[in-house]
Amino acid sequence: MATRLRLTELIERAEIVARDVLRPNVEEEDREALWPEPGMRALAASGLMGLNAPVSAGGLGQGLEALVCMARVLARENASAALCYAMHCVGTAVIGAKASKVQQERFLEPIAAGEHITTLALSEPGSGAQFYFPETAVRPAPDGYVLDGVKSFVTNGGQADSYVISTAAADAAAGEGVFSVVLVGADSAGLSWGEPWQGFGMRGNSSRTVELEGVRVGSDSLLGREGDQLWYVFEVVTPYFLAAMAGTYLGIAEAAVDLAAEHLGSRRHSHTGDLLGANPILSSELGSMWIKLESTRQLVLYSARRADAAAADGLSGILACKAAATEAAVDLTNRAMTLVGGLGYRENSHLSRLLRDARAGHIMAPTTQVLETWLGRALLGMPLLQ
């Protein structure tokens, strides 16, 4: 049984992987749209794949704050790798929330041992950003269930060992915003993967479409006990998913501000010898960027801690986190590009990659507008879904 390690030690492990493995491989992975296999293997070797697996399964038993911290550290060097790791962690948390003994032995223990990668498969072509209304069908069958449907933008698609798949509720009487979650092994018959991912940004995350045609799974593949298997979208999936996204985009924002500061603090005008940062307009802009970054960082970390403590305002903070981190990443990468100028604008520069990766944040569900709507309704004491 694993002991609960200090978060600082886990962060140090992630920093080593980011520096020694993610950084040397990121340019090729971005250019060729390669899934970050070296990084994922290194994270497994560092004992970090069980971050959100329960201690009872040999995992590290960490929560939302740890997930935010891991994602931001990795995203500073390779946002695609951070996203791949984070979605594995979210899938792990979903499995672990109500895992049966069989699910713990088959999925969580191998995850904690670094021998199994899982991921979420929530989005669908028809529902778009409203991923909480899945149409993938699940019907009872002898000794289990049969699944039919299409999932899109599956991070780690075709690379993971299992998929946490949302379906229409197994109970036809369930209301809106309620769905079932089914575990599907990568070797299941009836899984058909679409074309490899070729995106504008996040090019290494293998975000692919998968068709499920008559996929049969055992009765122990449905998460939750009989009579308790209906999963409300805001119970587990949303907090971990949004924390993973917030950490990733916070890391992108931090990297962008660091690059801008390094440029202004090291480049000099040849005709005067003055640092670029000596220009008050430029130093003022950098100061303004830092204020936005630090405000966002404190919101994200504070909200994750509050949610971990099951505070009354935990959900509101988590809803705000992804929206704030995404907006900060997009804004700060753009402003850093302006400060750095032509050096940053070069094809496949670190800053140009950060800018492309940041832009994915507004597109990935739940979108910023959806989150702001949910947050407003939460503050008014209204149901989040109509």
N, C-alpha and C positions, 0 to 999 in steps of 0.2 A: 504494500500500500504506500502510495507516494505521500510525502509530507508536503504541507502547504508552504511553498517557497515564497520568500519576500519578493514583492513586485520589483524592487530595484535590481535584484539578481536576474529576474526574467528579462528586464529591459536591457541589461548588460549583454545577455546572451543574444538578444535580437540585434543589438548594435553591432556585435561582431559579425553576425551573418550578413547584415546590411552592408557593412564595410568590405568584408572579405569575399563575399559571393555575389550579392545583388549588384553592387557597383560595377564590377568587372564585366558583367554579362548584360547589363541593361541596354546598351546601345544595339547590340546584335538582336536581342529579343524584341526590341521595339521595331527595328528595321525589318526584320523577317517575320514579325508577328508570331514569335515562338512562345509557347507556354514555358514559364520559368521553372523548369524541372530542377536545375542545379540548386536554386534557392529553396524550393520545397524540400528537397532531400536534405539540405543543410539545416533547415528548421526542424526536420524530423530528428536528425542526428543530434541536435542541441536540446532535445527533449521538450520542444515547444508545441508540438502538434496536439497535445492533450490539454492545452491552456484552459478550455472551458468544459473539459470532461470532469465528472465528479471524482473526488478523491477515492470513493469506494470502488471505482473502476480503474484506479491507478493513475487518474488524471491529476491536474494541478489545482482543480477546484476554484478557478478564478472567475470573476464576474465581468461587468461592463467596463469598469475602469481599466482593468488589465487589457481587455480587448482594444480599447481606444489607444492605450499606450503602445501596444505591439504594432498596431496598424500604422500609427503616425511615424514610428521609428523606421519601419520598412519602407513606407511611402516616400520618405525623404530621398531615398536612392532609387526605388523602383515601385511606382504606384501600382502597376499591374500585378507584381508579385505580392504586394501588400493586400490587394483586393482578393487574390486567389487564396492567400492564407486566411484572411478575415472571413471569407465565405465558408471556408472549411470550419472555422471556429463557430460561426453562427449555426451551421448545420449540426455541429457537435452539441451546442447548447440546446437546440430543439430536441435532438434525440435524448439527451440526458435529462430533460425536464420531467419526463414521465416514462422513463425506460423500464421495460420489463427485464426479468433476469436473462431471457434469451437475447434481447436487444443489447443488453450490457455486455454479454459475453461475445456476441457476434460482431458488434460495431464499436462500442465504447472502449473496451479493453484493447483491441488492436489500434484504435485511434490514439489512445494514451501511450501505447508502445511505439508510436511513430510508424506503424505498418499499414495504415489505412487512411485514405483521404476521402472526405465526404464534402457535400456542397448542397446549396439550395437550388431548387427548380420551381420557382413560383410564377414567373411572368408567362403570359400567353399572348399570342398575336391578336386575339379578339378583344381581350380586356385591357390591354395596354398598361397604362400607369395604375389602373385599378386592379392591381394584382390580387387583391383580397376577394375578388369574385371569380374564382377559377371555374372553368367549364370542363376540365379534364374529368372524365367519368370514372367512378369506381363502383363496381357491382359485385355482389357476393358470388362466390363460386365454391365448389367443394374444396374444403381445406384452405380457403383463402379468399382472394379477390382478383378481379380482372380490371386492368386499367386501359383506357383509350383516351387519347388526346394529344395535344401538341404543347410543348414548353419552349419558350424562346429566351434568348440572352442568358443561357445557363453558364455562369462562371465555372471554370474548370471542366467545361463540357467535353466529354470524351476522354478525360484524364482522371477523373475521380473514380474511387472504388464503389461508391454508393451515392445515391441522390435522394434528398429529402424533398418529396414531391407533394405539392398541394393539389387537392382534388375537390370537386363538389362534395358537400357533406355526405357521409355515408348514411346519415339519418335524413330522409327526405323532408322531415318536419322541421329541420333546423332553419333558423332565421338568417337574415343577411349578415355578412361579415363573419360567418362561421364556416369553417371548412375542415376537412380531414387532412391528415398528413400521413403519407405512406412512404416507407423506406423501400427503395428499389436498388438492387445490386447492379453493378455495371455489366455483369455477365448475363443479365436476364434476357431471355428470348423476346423479341418484339420491339426492342429499342433500335431506332434508326436515326443516326446523326446526320445533320445537314452539313453544308459547306464549312470549311475552316473559317474562323473569324478574321476579318480584315476591316479594322475600324480606323477612324480618324485619330482616336486616342485610346488609351487602355488597350494597346494592341497585343499585349502578351497574355491576356486573361482567358483566352480560349472561350469566348462568349458565344455559344452555339445553340442552334435549334435542335430539338430532339422530338421525334414522333414516337408515341407509345401506341402500339397496335396489338391489342390482345395480350398485354403484358400480365403474366400471372405471378402473384406473390403469395406467400403463406399468410395464414391468419395472424401470425406474430409480427407481420410487417406494418400493421396499422398502429400508429403511435397512440397511446392512451388505452386505459382499460375499457372493456366492454361497458357501455353506458356512460363512459367518460372520455370518449375518443374524439369529441368535437372540439376543435381548436379555434379559439377566438383570436383574431389577428393581432390584437393588442396585448395579448398575454405574454408571449415569449418571442415570437418571430420578430415583431416590430422593434422592441427595445434593443435586441442584439444586432439586428440588421442595421438599424440607424446608428448605433454606436460604432459598428464596423465602418460604415460609410463616413461618419464624422471624423473618426481617427485617420482614415485614409486621406481625406481632403484637407484635414488640418496639417498632416505631414507635407502635402504638396505646398500648402501656403507657407509653411515654415521654410521649406527649401527655397522657395522663390525669394522670400525676404532675405535669407542668408546670401543668396547669389547677388542680389542687388547691393547689399551692404559690403560684400567682398569687392565688388566692382568699384563702388564709390570710394572705398578705403584703400584701394591699391593702384588705381589708374591715375596718371598725372597728365596734365596738359604739357606738351613738349615746349611750348613757347614761354611758359611761366614757371613750370615745375610744380604748380599747385595741384593738390589732390582734387579730383572731381567733387568729393564730398565737402570740400571747403566752400563750394558754392552754396549760399544759404537756401536757394530755391530747391536744390537737390537734397540737401540735408533735411530740410523741412518735409519734403515728400517722403523720405525714408522714415522720419519720425512718425508721420501720419500712418504709414503702412504698419509700423511696429505697434502702434496703438490699436489698430484694427486686429492685427494678429493676436496680440496678447488678450484683448477682450474676448475674442473667439476661443482662444485656448482655455481661458478660465471658465467660460460658459460650458464648454464641452467636458472638461475634467470635473467641474463641480456637479454638473447634471448627472454624469456617470456615477459619481459617488453617492449622490442622493438616490438615484434609482437602485443602486446596489443595497442601500439601506432601507429600501421599500418606503421612502418618504412620500408624503401625500402629493408633493409636487414633482415627483420623479418622472412621471409620464410627460408632463408639460415640458420639462427640461430636455428630455430625450427627443421629443418632437422638434424642438427648436434647434438641436445640435446639428443635425444633418443639413438643415436649411442654412444655418449660419456658417458652417464650415464650407459648404459648397460655394456660397456667395463670396466668402473671404478668399477661397482658392482661385476663383475666376477673376475677381477684382485684383488681387495681389499679384498674380502671375502676369496680368496685363500691365499693371503699373511697373512691375519689375522689368518687363520687356522694354518699356519706354525708357527707363533709367539706364539699362544696359546698352540699349541701342543695337547697332548692327551686329555686334558680337553675339548677342542673344538671339537675333533674328535669323541666324544661319540655320540651314536645314539640319535637323536632328541634333541641335545643341541641347544641352541639359534644360535650359529655360524653355525652349520651344516645345520640348517633350512635356514639361510640366504644364504648359499652357494647354496643350492638346488633351492631356489627361484630366486637367481640372474641368474642362468643358463638359465632360461626361456626367458630372455631378448633377447638373440641372435636368438631365435627360433620364437618369436612372430613377426608377420608381422606388418609393413615392416621391414625386416631383416636389420642388420647392413650393409651388402654389398649393398642392394638396396638403403638405405639411403645415403651411401657415393657416390653411382652413381648419384643419384638425386642431391646431393649437388654439385658435380663436374659439372654437366650439368647446374645447376642454376648459378654457378660462371662464366661459359662460355657463359651465355645468351642463352642457348639452351633449347628447350622444354624438360621437364622432362621425358616425355614418348615418345617412338619411335613408 
